[in-house]
Amino acid sequence: MSELPEPPASPPPSSRFHAGRLVLGLVVVVIGVAALLQAAGVSDVPWKAVLPGSLIAVGLGLVIAGRRSESGQGGLIAIGIVLTVLLATASAVDIPLEGGVGERTQRPTSLSGVKSEYRLAVGHLTLDLTSVPVPVTGTAHTVRARVGVGQLIVELPSDQLAVVRGHAGVGQVTIFGESDEGFGVDKDVTPIAPAGQAIVFSLDLSVGIGEVLVQHG
């Protein structure tokens, strides 16, 4: 009886360079480091540069994977599509991706403590002006607030007058109970100050994608 041939030895684990995994890891690391630096207050990360940088990294990974005939390029293509859509949306509706990520609440207690500008890239920003004393006379204090993706809430005391300009690239703008929603939403409110009362603030508020809400606190 002839002996059966021995089964072929199992091939050693592949040691090929996997461009897809490397690029995905680099993208995650870049975004993670940027978010960490922003959260720690070390630097103000330009998020509009992070998206195209990540897209370039994915493109290079596809080139490398194609030259090496690697499988698994579908994952890189999917990531590239998602990043392209995010970048195109950010450009089309003017999403201001600057100022950090997360939930922030600002509560100034004096008019001098109110900043001229507030920014948040992604998240929830609340500007509580209910503790700011109402001056009898004076020029309206201009305040700009921007949120890239998320919600922007401004709270005013019931006896405080303000000129409000609200904008949403995609989403909803609600000012003192009146709402508009859709694409390119613009809503303005200009009160008429009675004798002896000043308009305290001129508010310029916008979100790229999300909601602007102005209400009495």
TIKOL-661594 format. One record per residue (C-alpha): x, y, z; residue number from 1; residue in one letter. Coordinates in Angstrom, 3 decimals. Layout:
> c1|c2|c3|dovo|torgu
> X|Y|Z|NUM|a
...
***
This chain:
> c1|c2|c3|dovo|torgu
> 0.000|0.000|0.000|1|m
> 1.426|3.341|-1.038|2|s
> 1.855|5.992|1.637|3|e
> -0.377|9.030|1.506|4|l
> 1.467|12.259|0.741|5|p
> 1.994|14.525|3.700|6|e
> -0.246|17.575|3.769|7|p
> 1.517|20.785|2.794|8|p
> 2.857|22.823|5.650|9|a
> 0.770|25.788|6.701|10|s
> 2.142|29.010|5.282|11|p
> 3.722|31.335|7.808|12|p
> 1.670|34.304|8.967|13|p
> 1.657|37.028|6.368|14|s
> 4.149|39.770|7.032|15|s
> 2.951|41.999|4.236|16|r
> 2.622|45.707|4.812|17|f
> -1.076|46.488|5.247|18|h
> -1.544|50.038|4.025|19|a
> -5.231|50.099|4.903|20|g
> -4.697|49.326|8.569|21|r
> -1.794|51.745|8.837|22|l
> -3.689|54.639|7.244|23|v
> -6.803|54.006|9.308|24|l
> -4.655|53.966|12.439|25|g
> -2.930|57.205|11.446|26|l
> -6.260|58.937|10.782|27|v
> -7.594|57.859|14.163|28|v
> -4.383|58.966|15.892|29|v
> -4.397|62.378|14.174|30|v
> -8.030|63.067|15.067|31|i
> -7.512|61.768|18.604|32|g
> -4.413|63.886|19.217|33|v
> -6.132|66.965|17.787|34|a
> -9.158|66.438|20.043|35|a
> -6.899|65.854|23.072|36|l
> -4.891|69.042|22.459|37|l
> -8.113|70.998|22.047|38|q
> -9.683|69.547|25.194|39|a
> -6.510|70.259|27.186|40|a
> -6.457|73.848|25.947|41|g
> -2.944|73.405|24.529|42|v
> -3.884|74.692|21.075|43|s
> -6.852|75.749|18.988|44|d
> -6.989|72.961|16.405|45|v
> -7.879|74.014|12.836|46|p
> -10.375|71.201|12.173|47|w
> -10.823|72.254|8.548|48|k
> -7.197|71.179|8.047|49|a
> -7.701|67.828|9.800|50|v
> -10.378|66.652|7.344|51|l
> -8.409|67.250|4.111|52|p
> -5.251|65.920|5.771|53|g
> -7.041|62.701|6.667|54|s
> -8.446|62.462|3.133|55|l
> -4.945|62.822|1.674|56|i
> -3.704|60.037|3.973|57|a
> -6.504|57.745|2.788|58|v
> -5.652|58.526|-0.840|59|g
> -1.982|57.680|-0.284|60|l
> -3.029|54.445|1.399|61|g
> -5.108|53.483|-1.647|62|l
> -2.157|54.181|-3.958|63|v
> 0.177|52.040|-1.829|64|i
> -2.370|49.248|-1.496|65|a
> -3.005|49.262|-5.237|66|g
> 0.698|49.018|-6.108|67|r
> 1.093|46.103|-3.698|68|r
> -2.119|44.417|-4.907|69|s
> -3.432|44.279|-1.379|70|e
> -6.971|43.262|-0.588|71|s
> -9.230|45.200|1.730|72|g
> -9.174|48.449|-0.218|73|q
> -12.954|48.647|0.186|74|g
> -12.576|49.866|3.759|75|g
> -10.248|52.669|2.692|76|l
> -12.602|53.661|-0.112|77|i
> -15.513|53.806|2.339|78|a
> -13.505|55.999|4.730|79|i
> -12.506|58.233|1.828|80|g
> -16.134|58.630|0.756|81|i
> -17.212|59.591|4.279|82|v
> -14.387|62.141|4.621|83|l
> -15.174|63.566|1.165|84|t
> -18.852|64.018|2.056|85|v
> -17.952|65.697|5.359|86|l
> -15.460|68.012|3.665|87|l
> -17.869|68.894|0.837|88|a
> -20.672|69.574|3.325|89|t
> -18.394|71.731|5.461|90|a
> -17.456|73.803|2.406|91|s
> -20.969|74.014|0.948|92|a
> -22.768|75.235|4.071|93|v
> -19.832|77.096|5.621|94|d
> -19.380|74.973|8.726|95|i
> -17.004|76.866|11.043|96|p
> -14.988|73.924|12.371|97|l
> -12.969|75.887|14.925|98|e
> -13.016|76.206|18.679|99|g
> -13.054|72.701|20.085|100|g
> -15.445|69.838|20.684|101|v
> -17.851|69.112|23.533|102|g
> -20.353|70.885|25.753|103|e
> -19.562|74.406|26.937|104|r
> -21.453|76.968|28.992|105|t
> -20.391|80.612|29.308|106|q
> -21.960|82.717|32.111|107|r
> -20.432|86.207|32.247|108|p
> -21.543|88.352|35.188|109|t
> -20.646|91.772|33.790|110|s
> -20.778|93.517|30.444|111|l
> -16.977|93.751|30.380|112|s
> -16.811|90.000|30.897|113|g
> -18.751|89.269|27.712|114|v
> -16.379|88.298|24.900|115|k
> -16.840|89.621|21.396|116|s
> -16.670|86.116|19.904|117|e
> -17.385|82.523|20.942|118|y
> -16.614|79.444|18.833|119|r
> -17.205|75.697|19.048|120|l
> -16.492|73.183|16.276|121|a
> -18.796|70.354|17.329|122|v
> -21.101|70.139|20.324|123|g
> -23.355|72.252|22.506|124|h
> -22.575|75.884|23.318|125|l
> -24.686|77.857|25.809|126|t
> -24.169|81.574|26.293|127|l
> -26.034|82.599|29.444|128|d
> -26.348|86.400|29.663|129|l
> -28.997|86.473|32.373|130|t
> -26.512|87.662|35.023|131|s
> -25.256|90.650|33.013|132|v
> -26.604|93.933|34.482|133|p
> -28.787|95.947|32.124|134|v
> -27.343|99.414|31.449|135|p
> -29.713|102.332|31.061|136|v
> -27.796|103.910|28.178|137|t
> -24.925|103.025|25.908|138|g
> -24.069|101.401|22.583|139|t
> -25.154|97.825|21.927|140|a
> -22.376|95.332|22.646|141|h
> -21.703|93.173|19.546|142|t
> -21.285|89.436|20.184|143|v
> -20.619|86.774|17.570|144|r
> -21.092|83.071|18.347|145|a
> -20.393|80.177|15.981|146|r
> -21.001|76.422|16.224|147|v
> -19.923|74.146|13.382|148|g
> -22.139|71.157|14.102|149|v
> -24.493|71.099|17.078|150|g
> -26.584|73.529|19.089|151|q
> -26.083|77.163|20.027|152|l
> -28.260|78.515|22.859|153|i
> -28.322|82.124|24.042|154|v
> -30.293|83.051|27.155|155|e
> -31.272|86.643|27.910|156|l
> -33.104|88.165|30.882|157|p
> -36.717|89.068|30.153|158|s
> -36.070|92.811|30.520|159|d
> -33.042|92.893|28.212|160|q
> -33.371|94.070|24.597|161|l
> -31.122|92.667|21.869|162|a
> -30.784|92.773|18.109|163|v
> -30.488|89.152|16.959|164|v
> -29.290|87.768|13.639|165|r
> -29.530|83.975|13.455|166|g
> -28.241|81.724|10.671|167|h
> -28.187|77.957|10.081|168|a
> -26.560|76.383|7.026|169|g
> -28.740|73.335|7.570|170|v
> -31.101|73.225|10.526|171|g
> -33.321|75.487|12.618|172|q
> -33.264|79.025|13.997|173|v
> -35.607|79.879|16.877|174|t
> -35.677|83.419|18.275|175|i
> -38.027|84.146|21.167|176|f
> -40.391|81.336|20.191|177|g
> -40.487|81.970|16.423|178|e
> -38.800|79.314|14.276|179|s
> -37.615|78.786|10.709|180|d
> -35.888|75.658|9.454|181|e
> -34.353|74.205|6.311|182|g
> -31.286|75.076|4.226|183|f
> -29.657|78.493|4.463|184|g
> -31.973|79.738|7.206|185|v
> -31.662|83.424|8.144|186|d
> -33.793|85.069|10.796|187|k
> -33.444|88.610|12.182|188|d
> -35.117|90.349|15.096|189|v
> -34.684|94.093|15.705|190|t
> -36.621|95.478|18.682|191|p
> -37.620|99.105|19.135|192|i
> -36.251|100.388|22.427|193|a
> -38.700|102.485|24.460|194|p
> -37.580|105.747|26.024|195|a
> -35.148|105.200|28.891|196|g
> -34.168|101.655|27.850|197|q
> -31.097|100.622|25.887|198|a
> -30.514|97.788|23.454|199|i
> -27.782|95.897|25.301|200|v
> -26.562|93.378|22.732|201|f
> -26.264|92.929|18.994|202|s
> -26.040|89.139|18.586|203|l
> -24.677|87.529|15.411|204|d
> -25.305|83.788|15.810|205|l
> -24.800|80.892|13.414|206|s
> -24.452|77.125|13.109|207|v
> -23.263|75.139|10.113|208|g
> -25.475|72.137|10.842|209|i
> -27.794|72.217|13.845|210|g
> -29.856|74.733|15.797|211|e
> -29.690|78.318|16.972|212|v
> -31.968|78.997|19.948|213|l
> -32.417|82.413|21.579|214|v
> -34.713|82.605|24.580|215|q
> -35.412|84.473|27.791|216|h
> -33.866|82.692|30.752|217|g
***
